[in-house]
Amino acid sequence: MRIRLIALAIVGLIGLTAFAPAPFVKSERKRGHGGDVLDALQGTWSMTEKVRMGPNGNLTKYSTSQKVRIEKDAWSFVSALGGKGGGVGKGKGGGFGGLRYKIVIDGKRQPVEFRVKRTNNAETDYMVGIVQVNGGTAKFLYRLGSFGPFGQNEEMPRSFDVIPEGWYSMTLSRD
């Protein structure tokens, strides 16, 4: 009798654990937050397209073989003459440009906003705009900071569909 009672208790315990609820599936974290975008931008990128919207809807296309290298929060332009990988700035014929900028990502709004800042004393804006990264492609819509500081009264574009007058659209592909 005692053995039957123990066997029944064991079967009951096994039965309870067999029907225990499954753990919750963790949903994939939504990409697009500042840190995620900055992580996705790390590395060397080739500029595949660059256009600027001028007055009266005149679109200017730029022919460029520039590359961009992003390491941590540093943005550098790399000469395509530096060979595979863009070189490291040793010797003649390319490599990193002399200027390094600081990239700041603000993922609080969608699309993600970015600023590329000069690293001199004032850390003034060099480029201000929005960025979107999809795998091996990064798209930037920006204006140059030389038009003055981006003020609170100015509206940041909310999509890549329309290029505002005086703004640039740049597409990069991962090397």
N, C-alpha and C positions, 0 to 999 in steps of 0.2 A: 504494500500500500504506500509506504513511504517512497519507494522508487518511482511509483506512478505519479505521485505528487511532485517530485523533483523533476521528472520528465515533462509533466504538464507545465510547470513553471518555466523550464528552459524553452519549450515550444512557444509559450506565451511571450517571453522576452524576444525571441527571434521574430515572432510575428509583429511585435510592436516596432522593432527597428526596421523591418522590411517595409513598413508603411509610413515611415517618418517623412516629413515634408522635405523636398529637395531644396538645397540652398538657393538663394536668390541669385540670378545671373546678373553680374555687374554689367551695366550698359557701357559701351565704349565712350570714353570721354570725348566731348565735342571738341574737335580741332578748331583752331582759329584764335585761341587765346594768345596773348603776347608772347609768353615763353615758348609755346608750341611753334609759333610762326618763326621766332628767332632760331629755334633749334632746327626747323626745316630749311632755313636759309643758309645754314653753315656750309661752306665749301666754295668752289670756284664755279662761276656761271658765265656762259657766253651770251652776249647781247644779240638776240635774233631779230628784234624789231624795235625801232625807236621812231616815234612820230610826235609832232607838235602841232597843236591847233592854233593857227594864227587868226588875225582879224578876218571878218567876213566869212568864216568857215573854211579858210584856206588851210589844208592839211599839208604839212611839210614832212617828208620822209627823210630820215638820216641813214646814210650808209656807214656802218661802223663795224670794226672788228674788235671792239673793246670787250674786255672781260671784267667781271666784278668778283672780288674775293671777300667773303665775310667770315671772319674768325672771331668768335665770342661776340663782342659788341663793336668790332672794328670793321669798317667798310673801306676797301681800297679798290682803285681801278687798276687793272692789270693789262699790260700790253700783250696783244696776241703774238707779237714777234718773239716773245720769250720762250717759245717752243711749247711742248706738251706740258700741261699743268700750269702754264703761265710764268714759269720761272720764279725765282725768289729774289730778283733784283740784284743778282751778283753779276758784275761785269756789264758789258755793253749789249745792246740788242733786246731790251725789253725787261720784263719782270715787273715788280710792283712799282707803281708810280710813287712820287715823292710824298704825296699827301695821303694821310689816313683820316678817315672820318669816323664818327661814332654814330651807330644806328640805334635808335630808340623806338621800341614797339609799344603801342598802346592797344591792347586787346579788349578794352572795355566796350568798344563799339564795333558794329559790323557794317561794312567790312573793316578789317583791322587797319588802324592808322599807324603811320610811321613818320619818323623824322631822321634825316641824316644831318648831323651837326658837324660843323667845323670844330676841330679840336684845339683851336687857338684859345687865347684867354677868355674870350666872350662866349665860346661855344654857340655861335649863331647858327641858325638853320641854313643848310645848304639845299636840302630838298624836303618838301612837306607833302604828304599825300596818303594814299591808301595802297594796300598790298594784299595779294591773294596768292597762296602757294598751293598748287595741285601737283603732287608728285614731283616730277623733274622739270616743272615749269613754274616760273614766278612772274606775276604780272604786277606792274607798278603804274599808278596814275598819280602824277605829282606836278608841283610847280616849284620853281627855283626860289630859294629864300632871298635872292638878290632883289626881288620885288618888294622887299620889306617884310617885317615879321608877320606871321600868319595870325590875324587878330580874332578876337571873340566874335566879331560881327560877320566874319567870313564863314561861309558854309563849306564844309568838306564834302566832296562828291560822295554819294552813297552807292554808286555802281560804276562799272567800267564801260557801260554802254555808250555814254556820251562824254566826249573829251571837252571840258570847258576851255574857253579862249585863253591862250597863254599857258596852258597845261601840256604836259608831255605824257605819252603812254609808252611804256618800255616793257618788253617781254624778254625774259632771260630763260635759258635752258641750261640745266645742270651738265657740267663737263664730266 
